[in-house]
């Protein structure tokens, strides 16, 4: 971008660069559907204090999600409660894993689109002094910087289309 700020007394041209990444909207909800065939459910005897009851019943539950290797355990007194708690914990862990994968992919896509932000990567120049926009990639010049920045791309797109499909 090229501009002369109002505060510039000597008329020097100020230049600045900006990068833009176009990404899909982030989803806050990571609902996990767990298929029962992907689970390995193990029951075992709990350890620790509890007297003879600990030694006689298999109340501890460990659930393993086979595709990811994620496990969740619970070892309270009731096997049914443990199964419910372990499944809820497993779903939380799988949701966190899914979210981290999505965020990692998003960050990689953003890094790829933005590049280094160096001036050598410039695609367009917005010159406010001359009221023109120059697309360096397609070698198109259009007037009306403010209109283009406010979303009125008709003239700019028309010029790009004329270059893309010569008659």
C-alpha positions as CSV (number, residue, x, y, z in Angstrom):
1,X,0.0,0.0,0.0
2,X,1.3,3.4,-0.8
3,X,-0.1,6.5,0.9
4,X,0.9,10.0,2.1
5,X,-0.5,10.5,5.7
6,X,-2.1,13.8,6.6
7,X,0.6,14.2,9.2
8,X,3.4,13.9,6.7
9,X,4.7,17.5,6.2
10,X,7.3,16.7,3.5
11,X,5.1,14.7,1.2
12,X,7.0,11.4,1.6
13,X,5.2,8.3,0.4
14,X,4.7,5.7,3.1
15,X,4.5,2.0,2.0
16,X,3.3,-0.9,4.0
17,X,2.4,-4.5,3.3
18,X,-0.4,-6.8,4.5
19,X,-1.1,-10.4,4.0
20,X,-4.6,-12.0,3.9
21,X,-5.5,-15.6,4.6
22,X,-8.9,-16.9,3.6
23,X,-9.9,-19.8,5.9
24,X,-13.2,-21.5,6.6
25,X,-15.0,-20.5,9.8
26,X,-13.8,-22.3,12.9
27,X,-16.2,-24.8,14.4
28,X,-16.5,-24.8,18.1
29,X,-18.4,-28.0,18.3
30,X,-16.3,-31.2,18.0
31,X,-19.0,-33.9,18.5
32,X,-17.4,-37.3,18.5
33,X,-19.4,-40.4,17.4
34,X,-17.7,-43.5,18.8
35,X,-18.4,-46.8,17.0
36,X,-18.6,-49.7,19.4
37,X,-16.5,-51.9,17.1
38,X,-13.6,-49.4,17.5
39,X,-13.6,-49.9,21.3
40,X,-11.8,-52.5,23.4
41,X,-13.5,-52.6,26.9
42,X,-11.7,-54.3,29.7
43,X,-12.9,-54.9,33.2
44,X,-10.5,-55.7,36.1
45,X,-10.3,-55.7,39.8
46,X,-9.7,-52.3,41.4
47,X,-6.6,-51.6,43.4
48,X,-6.2,-49.8,46.7
49,X,-8.3,-49.6,49.8
50,X,-11.8,-51.1,49.8
51,X,-11.5,-54.3,51.8
52,X,-12.7,-57.6,50.5
53,X,-15.0,-56.0,48.0
54,X,-12.0,-54.9,45.9
55,X,-10.7,-58.4,45.8
56,X,-14.0,-60.1,44.6
57,X,-15.5,-57.9,41.9
58,X,-14.2,-56.7,38.5
59,X,-15.5,-53.1,38.9
60,X,-12.6,-51.1,37.2
61,X,-13.2,-50.3,33.5
62,X,-10.6,-49.4,30.9
63,X,-11.9,-48.4,27.4
64,X,-9.4,-48.2,24.5
65,X,-10.3,-46.5,21.2
66,X,-8.4,-48.8,18.8
67,X,-7.9,-46.4,15.8
68,X,-6.2,-43.7,18.0
69,X,-4.9,-45.7,20.9
70,X,-6.6,-43.3,23.3
71,X,-7.6,-44.9,26.7
72,X,-9.8,-43.9,29.5
73,X,-10.1,-45.6,32.9
74,X,-12.4,-45.4,35.9
75,X,-12.2,-47.4,39.1
76,X,-15.1,-46.6,41.4
77,X,-17.2,-49.1,43.2
78,X,-19.8,-49.7,40.5
79,X,-18.9,-51.2,37.1
80,X,-21.9,-49.5,35.4
81,X,-20.9,-46.1,36.7
82,X,-17.3,-46.8,35.7
83,X,-18.3,-47.7,32.2
84,X,-20.3,-44.5,31.9
85,X,-17.5,-42.3,33.3
86,X,-14.8,-43.9,31.2
87,X,-16.9,-43.5,28.0
88,X,-17.5,-39.8,28.8
89,X,-13.7,-39.3,29.5
90,X,-12.8,-41.1,26.3
91,X,-15.2,-38.8,24.3
92,X,-13.6,-35.8,25.9
93,X,-10.1,-37.0,25.0
94,X,-11.1,-37.8,21.4
95,X,-12.8,-34.4,21.0
96,X,-9.6,-32.7,22.3
97,X,-7.5,-34.8,19.9
98,X,-9.8,-34.0,16.9
99,X,-9.7,-30.3,17.8
100,X,-5.9,-30.2,18.0
101,X,-5.7,-31.9,14.6
102,X,-8.1,-29.4,13.0
103,X,-6.3,-26.4,14.6
104,X,-2.9,-27.8,13.3
105,X,-4.3,-28.1,9.8
106,X,-5.7,-24.6,10.0
107,X,-2.4,-23.2,11.2
108,X,-0.6,-24.9,8.4
109,X,-3.1,-23.6,5.8
110,X,-2.7,-20.1,7.2
111,X,1.2,-20.3,7.1
112,X,1.0,-21.5,3.5
113,X,-1.3,-18.7,2.4
114,X,0.5,-15.9,4.1
115,X,4.0,-16.8,3.2
116,X,6.7,-14.5,4.6
117,X,4.8,-11.3,3.9
118,X,7.9,-9.9,2.1
119,X,7.4,-7.3,-0.6
120,X,8.7,-9.6,-3.2
121,X,5.6,-11.7,-2.8
122,X,3.3,-8.8,-3.6
123,X,0.2,-9.5,-5.6
124,X,-1.5,-6.1,-5.6
125,X,-0.5,-2.5,-4.9
126,X,-3.1,0.0,-3.7
127,X,-2.0,3.5,-4.5
128,X,-4.2,6.0,-2.7
129,X,-2.3,9.0,-4.2
130,X,-3.0,7.9,-7.8
131,X,-6.4,6.3,-6.9
132,X,-5.5,3.0,-8.6
133,X,-5.0,-0.7,-7.8
134,X,-2.4,-2.7,-9.7
135,X,-2.6,-6.5,-9.8
136,X,1.0,-7.5,-10.5
137,X,0.1,-11.1,-11.2
138,X,-2.3,-10.4,-14.0
139,X,-0.9,-7.0,-14.9
140,X,-4.3,-5.2,-14.5
141,X,-4.7,-1.6,-13.3
142,X,-8.1,-0.4,-12.1
143,X,-9.1,3.0,-10.6
144,X,-11.1,3.6,-7.5
145,X,-9.1,2.3,-4.5
146,X,-11.8,3.1,-1.9
147,X,-14.6,1.5,-4.0
148,X,-12.5,-1.7,-4.4
149,X,-11.6,-1.8,-0.7
150,X,-15.3,-1.4,0.2
151,X,-16.2,-4.4,-1.9
152,X,-17.1,-2.9,-5.3
153,X,-15.0,-5.2,-7.4
154,X,-17.1,-5.0,-10.7
155,X,-14.6,-3.0,-12.7
156,X,-11.6,-4.8,-11.3
157,X,-13.1,-8.3,-12.0
158,X,-14.3,-7.2,-15.4
159,X,-10.8,-6.3,-16.4
160,X,-9.5,-9.6,-15.0
161,X,-12.1,-11.5,-17.0
162,X,-11.3,-9.6,-20.1
163,X,-7.7,-10.7,-19.8
164,X,-8.6,-14.3,-18.8
165,X,-10.8,-14.9,-21.9
166,X,-9.7,-12.8,-24.9
167,X,-12.3,-12.7,-27.6
